């Protein structure tokens, strides 16, 4: 049976009021707190302080049952609780940075309220805050590391569907130290979701990643839609068909941090799309920015490797990705060009590439970029590993090659994301 917790919700805006009502609805004892007497009175009168479908009915149920009440006295709310959730606003400052004034003020007030407290308190940041805020702002403001443990628990509630989003969550993230983060995840036992238990800063970053991705998807659909309509193509049909592909398009595919993209399709087709957009006299800033973004990511890889100093570099992989011999627009070739230009010694091993067998566009692309590639290529991985001071993984090696690279014992720089050596 799920344990009922005593929870204080600080801030009774959209996130706080919905969280308070729903946490009480699933069996917890909740006290809401806000500086607004109007919001406090609304909750205590079983009325929603703003319009949100289903919120009024939820408040009526949980206030009537005694599982939820509200107060303007923060010290009272904290004293009555074992968990405090911060749900105050973090609006944009004039320079675009996030304002954490309310978070810091509330944390200081909680710190004052627990000055003489002996029993533990979990302080959970539900507001959207930039990575490091919990550690660098909230925890110091509380001033009681012996009593107060700070966690991050970002919300994923949409206005208009917030009650449904809470009761049927698409994502549940809790960041911080154990066993405290698991205790927060256990608040939601019985709801149809698998909690994602992560580190503190990871949880803070996930919220930003989610919101940025949502904005990116909307902007992408709008630009493709606008370009389609300019050519009398049904935009809704284009995007609906795109969404039918759940293996590559609407999926986990490509959503892994790693190396820059290349190959014969993506760069070429993006250039063509950007060119056609300009011919249609259209401003498509998102699509226009993809190739420059890719170039910037490639430059980050160059800088990362140059920072190693003048060491001998062994590269695993030359083609644009693993399991192909296609060299066209390989980011590794662009990377090697810059490193060689900076005087770095390099050798390259690619399990799927034989120079004597490449021809046509593949051969032309390679010879135009690195005409002396033959002197750099190695056919024996062990020989290259022995020669190199440092290995650069530009492709994900297969199991046998990963074991061989690992056995070589050389330090490595991984460009492809994840842990390719297992």
N, C-alpha and C positions, 0 to 999 in steps of 0.2 A: 504494500500500500504506500502511495506517495506521501512523503512528509510535508506537512503544511508549514510554511515559513512565514515569519513576520517581516514584511517588506515596506519600506518607505519609498514613495515615488516623489522626487523633487522636481517640480515643474509639471503643470497640468495643461500643457498645450496638446497638440494632436498626439504626439508620441506618448507623453506622460499620462494623459487621461485615458487613452485607449489601453495602454499597458496596465494601468491601475485597475480598470474595469475587468480586463481579461484575466489578469493574474488572480484577482478575487474570484472570478467566474470559475477558474479551474481549481479553486480550493484554498488559496492562500489568504492570510490575514494582511490587509493592505491599508496603509494610511497615506493619503495624497497630501502634498504640501505645495503651496504656491503663495507668492507675495500678493497676488490678486484676490482681494476679498470676494469679488464677483465669481471667480472660478471656484473658490472654496465653497461659497454658498450654493452655487449650481450643483456641485457634486453632492453636497449634503442634502439638497432638496430633490435628489434623484433626477436631475436635469442635465443634459449635455450643454457645456458652455459654448459650443459651436456645432455646426451641422456636420454630422458624420453618420451615415446609414447604420442603424443598429446600436449606436452608442447609448442613446436614451434608454432603450429597453434593457441593455446590459447594466447600466447604472441603477435603474429601478430594481433589478433583481439583486444585485450584490450589496447595495446600500440597505435595502429592506432586510436582507439576511444578516446584516451586521458585519459582513466581511470587508467592507470598504467604508472609510470615513475620510474627511478632509480637514485640514487645519492650515492656518497661516503661520503657525509656530514651528519653525524648523527644529529647534531643540527638542520639542515635544515629540515630533515625528521620529527623530533619530533615537531618542531614548526608548521609544516603544518598539524599535526594530532591530533585527540582526543583519539585515541587508538594506542598503540604501542605493537606489538607482537614480543617477543624475540624468534628467531628461530636459535640460534647459537649452535655450537656443544658442547656436554658434553661427551668427550671421556673417556676411562678408563685410570686411572693413573697406575703406575707400580705395585702398591700393590692391584690393582683390584678395588679400590674405584673410584668413579666418579670424574672427574675433572670439576670443575665449574668455572675455571679461566676466560673463555670467558663470561659466564653469569655475573660474578661479575664485570668484566671490563666494559662491556656494560652498566650495571646498574649504575655504577659510572659516566659514560659519560652522560647517560640520566639525572642523578641527577644534573650534572653541567649544562646541557642544560636547565633545568627547574628551575634554581635557582631563577629567577625573574618571573616565570610563575604564572599567577593568575587563569586561567581557568583550570578545572579538567582534569586529564589525567588517562586513564586506561592503566596500564602496565600488559600485559598478557604474562605469561611464557608458550610458546608452546613447548620449548625444554623439553626433558625428564630429570627431576630433582627429587632427593630423597625427601621424605616428610620432610617439614620444611624449604626447600630452599627458597621458596617465602617469608616466614615470617622472617627467620633468616639471609638471605643473600641479596636477591633482595631488600626488603623494606628498610633495613638499608642503603644499598648502594645508594638508591635513595635520601634518606634524606629529603623528603618532604611529610610526611604523611598528611599534610593539603591539598595537591594538587594531589598526585599520589596514586592511589588505585591499589594494586597488586592482580592479579587473576592467576589461573592455568587453562590452556586449552590444555591438552595434545593432540598430533596428533596421528592418526592411519592410516598413509599413507604407502603403500608398494611401494618400488621402482619397476618400471615396470608397475604398475597399479595405480599410485598416482593420476592422474587426475580423473579416474573413482572412486577411493576411496573417493576423496573429494566431487565429485558431487553426489555420491550415498553412503553416509557414513553408515557403519555398526554400528558405535557408535560415539556419540557426547557428550563430557563431559566438563562441566565448573564448576570450584570450586572457591568459594570466597563469599563475602558478597553481599547481595541484596541492591539496585536493579541492581548493576553492573553486576553480573553474568548473570542475565536474559537479560541484554542489549547485552552481548556477544553472548548468545544463539540466540538472535533475528537476528544476522548477517546472519544466515543460513535459515531464514524463506523461505519456498518454497521448500527446499530440503527434500527428503523422509526419515526423521529421527526424532525421538522424543528425544529432548535434555535431558541429565541426569544432573540435577542441584544438586551439592553436596557442602560439605565444602572444604576448601582450601587444607588441607593435604590429604583428601580423594581423591581428583582429582589427586594429585601427586602419590599416592599409586596405584590408578587404572591402570595407565600406566604400572607400574612395574608388577602388577598382570597379566595383559593381555599378556605382553611379556614373562613372566615366564611360563604362561599356554601354549602359543604357542610352546615354546621350549620343555616343558614337553610332549606335544602331539606328537611332532616329534620324540623325544627320545623314547617314549613308542612304537610308531608304528615301529620304527627301531628295537628295541629290540625284540618285538613280531615277527616282520618279519624275523629277523635273526634266531631266535629260530625255527620258522616254516620251513624256508628253510633248516636248518641243519637236519630237519627230513623229508625232501622232501614233505613238505606240502605247497600248494600255498599261499604265504604270502598275496598277494593282495586280494585273496578270503576271507581269514580270516578277514582282516581289513574291507573289503567292507561289509561283513556280519555283523560285529560288528556295523558298522555305520547305518545299517538298523533299529536298535532299537533306536528310537528317544524319547522313554519314559524314559529310564534309561541311555543309553550310551551317545548319543549325545543330551544332554538336561541339564536342571537346576538341575536334581537329583544329590544329594550328594555334590553339590557345595555350601554348607552352612557351615561356621565355626561352630564347636561345639565340641563334646566329641570324644574320640578315638573310632575306630571301633572295633567290636568283632563279636561274633556269630559263627555258625558252618561252615560257608563257606569261608569268606574272609581270615582269618588267616591261615586256613588249606590249602587252595588252593595256597596261596602265598608261603607258606613253600614248598609245593610240586613243584611248578614251579621253585623256587630258587634251590631246590635240583636237579631237572632234568637238569637245566641249568649247574650246576657244573658237573654232570655226562657226559654231552655233551661237557665238557671242554670249556664252553663259559663264557666270562666276561659280566655280565648283571648288571652293577652298579645301574641303575635306579630301576629295579625290586628288586635287593638285598637290596635297601635302604628303601623300603616301610614299612616293619615291624619295623625296628629300628626307623623310623620317627614316627610311631604310638606309640611306647614305649616312645619316647621323649615327645609326646603330653600328654600321660597319666601322665608322671612325672611332667609336667607343672601344671596339675590339682592337683596332690598331693601337690606340693609346694604352690599352691594358697590357698588350704584349710588349710595346716599347718600354713600358715601365719596368720590365724585367731586367733591362740593361743589355749589354752586348753579349748575350749568351747564344750558344748554338741551338737553333730551333728545329725540332723535328715535327713535321705536320702529318697528322693522320687525316687523309681525305683531301682531294683536289676538286672533284666534281661538285655540282651545286647541291647535291644531297646524297645520302647513302643509297646503295643498290641501283646505281645507274652509272653509265660512262659518259653522260652528257655534261660537257664543260661550259656550255653557253651561259654567259653572264653569271658564272660561279662567283659568289662573294669571296671565296678563298683565293681565287686568282687576283681579285682586286686587292685583297689583304696582302698577298705576297708581293705584289708590285710595290706597295708602299714600304714594306719592310726591307725589301732588297734595295730600294732607293735610299733608305736610311742606313744602309751598310750592314744589315743583319745577315748572318749566315743561316741559310735554311736548307733543309732536305725534306722531301715529300714522299710519302707512301700512300697509295690508294689501291685497295684490294680489287677494284673493278676496272682499273684503267691500265691499258697497255698502249704506250705511245705509238708503237708501230702499227696499231690497228685503228687509230682514229683518222678520220678523213673529213672532207667537206667543211661545213660550217663549224663543226667542232674543232677541226685542225686550224682553220683560219683564225678563229677567235683566240685560241691558245697562242699561236705563233705571233700574232699581232701584239699580244699583251706581254708574254714572257718567251721571247724567241730562243733563249738558252735553257728552256725547261728540261731538256734532256740531261743536262749536267746535274740537275737538282733531284730528279726522280730516283727513288730507291725501289728495288724489287724485293728486297729482303727486310722485313720489319725489324728483326733482331739487330741487323746491321745499323739501321737508322737509329734505333733506340740506344744502342751502344755509343754511337757518335754524338747524339744530342745531349745538351745539358738540361733541356726543358722540352716537354712535349706539348703540342697544341692540338686539341681534338676538335677538328672542324666538321667531323661527321660522327654519328653514333656508331661505334664499332660493334660487330657481331660478337657473340659470346666468346669464341675462340680468340679473336683479336683483343677483346677487352681483357681476357686473362693474361695474354702475352704482354700487353702494355702494363698491366698491374705488376706482373712479375719482374718487369724491367726496373721497377723501383725509382723511376725518374719523376721529379715534380711535373705537374701538368696543369695546363689552362684549358678549361672546358668551355667551348663556345656554343654547344648545342643544347644546353639546358639539362636539367635532371642530373642523374648520376650515371653516365654511360659506362663506367667501369664496374657497376654493380655494387 
